[in-house]
């Protein structure tokens, strides 16, 4: 109870006073591959004790400004945030065709996908300010799929949040392996996540006994949290301000539950 009170007080202080967010680029490795992530935290929390850490996984274009902004927003809430680099240092898609090719490498090799995300999680776990007993992971589109793979692999995290991620997998979870609580936030009209895929995911979660939630936002399509997606929903991917705001608030409530 005392730990929970101290953590809540720290979050309230950071929100009221304005977080002094420190950011830095962090180079790390997965095997021989050099990766380059992005760390963000409120420097005023140094010395107050460990705080929960949140891994953030990028969309299919690779680690860029969009996910870095999300990492800083998490830091403002009082978390240690680490934005992963799945593709490798300097490997970023310039267009949709390049993004599709990069993402497909990991969709076709789920073991590599999971291991690459685990490598980033190890960096977050090793941060002095982060509480390695209170970790979570969130992801957007490609990253949403990534954090679900992390949960399916039995990663020792409190919870994962998938924002408009693909729900299908070639390696479904085994009964009893999923330790993390799962929150899926999707667009009800997302053409990339059809009803059949949602139904298959729900059945997988029931079969393995996972603790899961799924919310779909009416009128929202793919990429609904990203302003760069534009506003033409007929294209299948578009920003939706209401869904973006509501999904962020739902993530915050989920964190309050799992980090309590």
JOJO-V663169 format. One record per residue. N is the residue number from 1. OMEGA is omega in whole degrees, -180 to 180 (NA if undefined). NEAR is the number of other C-alpha atoms within 10 Angstrom. Layout:
N_OMEGA_NEAR, N_OMEGA_NEAR
This chain:
1_-179_7, 2_179_7, 3_-180_10, 4_-180_12, 5_-180_11, 6_-179_14, 7_-180_21, 8_179_15, 9_180_13, 10_179_19, 11_-180_19, 12_179_14, 13_-178_15, 14_-179_20, 15_-176_13, 16_-172_9, 17_-176_8, 18_-174_12, 19_175_21, 20_-171_14, 21_175_19, 22_177_15, 23_176_18, 24_174_11, 25_-178_12, 26_177_15, 27_179_14, 28_-175_20, 29_165_16, 30_-172_16, 31_180_9, 32_-177_7, 33_178_11, 34_-179_14, 35_-176_21, 36_-178_21, 37_-174_23, 38_-176_21, 39_178_24, 40_176_25, 41_177_29, 42_-175_23, 43_179_16, 44_180_14, 45_179_21, 46_-180_12, 47_-180_9, 48_-176_11, 49_-177_13, 50_178_19, 51_-179_25, 52_179_21, 53_-179_29, 54_173_28, 55_180_29, 56_-178_34, 57_-172_31, 58_174_26, 59_-168_26, 60_178_22, 61_-179_21, 62_-178_26, 63_-179_26, 64_-174_16, 65_-177_10, 66_-179_16, 67_176_23, 68_176_23, 69_179_13, 70_178_18, 71_179_26, 72_177_25, 73_177_17, 74_178_23, 75_178_27, 76_177_22, 77_178_20, 78_179_28, 79_166_28, 80_-178_32, 81_176_31, 82_178_33, 83_-176_31, 84_172_32, 85_-178_29, 86_-171_31, 87_-176_24, 88_-177_20, 89_177_17, 90_-180_12, 91_-179_15, 92_-179_17, 93_179_19, 94_-179_10, 95_-176_9, 96_-180_11, 97_179_10, 98_180_14, 99_-179_17, 100_179_14, 101_179_13, 102_-178_19, 103_-176_20, 104_178_13, 105_-176_13, 106_175_18, 107_-180_18, 108_-180_12, 109_-175_12, 110_178_18, 111_177_13, 112_179_15, 113_-178_21, 114_-179_21, 115_-179_17, 116_178_24, 117_177_23, 118_179_21, 119_177_19, 120_179_25, 121_178_26, 122_178_13, 123_178_18, 124_-179_25, 125_-177_22, 126_179_12, 127_-177_16, 128_-176_14, 129_-175_22, 130_178_21, 131_-175_18, 132_175_20, 133_-180_15, 134_-179_20, 135_176_27, 136_178_28, 137_174_29, 138_179_25, 139_-176_25, 140_-180_28, 141_175_24, 142_179_25, 143_175_29, 144_174_27, 145_-177_26, 146_-177_33, 147_174_31, 148_176_29, 149_177_25, 150_179_25, 151_180_25, 152_-179_24, 153_178_22, 154_-179_15, 155_-178_19, 156_175_17, 157_-178_23, 158_-177_20, 159_175_29, 160_178_31, 161_179_31, 162_174_27, 163_-180_29, 164_178_30, 165_173_27, 166_-173_24, 167_-177_23, 168_179_18, 169_174_17, 170_179_9, 171_180_12, 172_179_14, 173_175_21, 174_-180_15, 175_176_14, 176_-176_12, 177_-174_15, 178_180_24, 179_-175_18, 180_166_26, 181_-172_18, 182_175_24, 183_178_21, 184_-179_22, 185_-174_25, 186_175_29, 187_-178_24, 188_-179_18, 189_-180_19, 190_-178_25, 191_-180_14, 192_178_17, 193_-177_19, 194_-178_13, 195_-179_13, 196_179_10, 197_177_15, 198_-179_16, 199_180_12, 200_178_14, 201_-180_18, 202_179_16, 203_177_12, 204_-179_17, 205_178_21, 206_-176_13, 207_-176_13, 208_177_16, 209_-179_16, 210_173_21, 211_-171_14, 212_174_15, 213_177_14, 214_178_14, 215_175_13, 216_-177_17, 217_-178_19, 218_179_13, 219_-178_14, 220_177_25, 221_-178_28, 222_176_28, 223_-173_26, 224_178_32, 225_-171_26, 226_179_19, 227_-180_14, 228_179_12, 229_179_17, 230_-176_14, 231_179_15, 232_-177_12, 233_180_19, 234_178_9, 235_179_12, 236_177_16, 237_-178_25, 238_177_22, 239_177_21, 240_-173_24, 241_-178_15, 242_-179_14, 243_177_21, 244_-179_19, 245_-178_12, 246_-179_14, 247_177_22, 248_179_15, 249_179_12, 250_175_15, 251_-180_19, 252_178_13, 253_178_11, 254_178_19, 255_178_20, 256_180_12, 257_-172_11, 258_-179_16, 259_-177_17, 260_NA_13
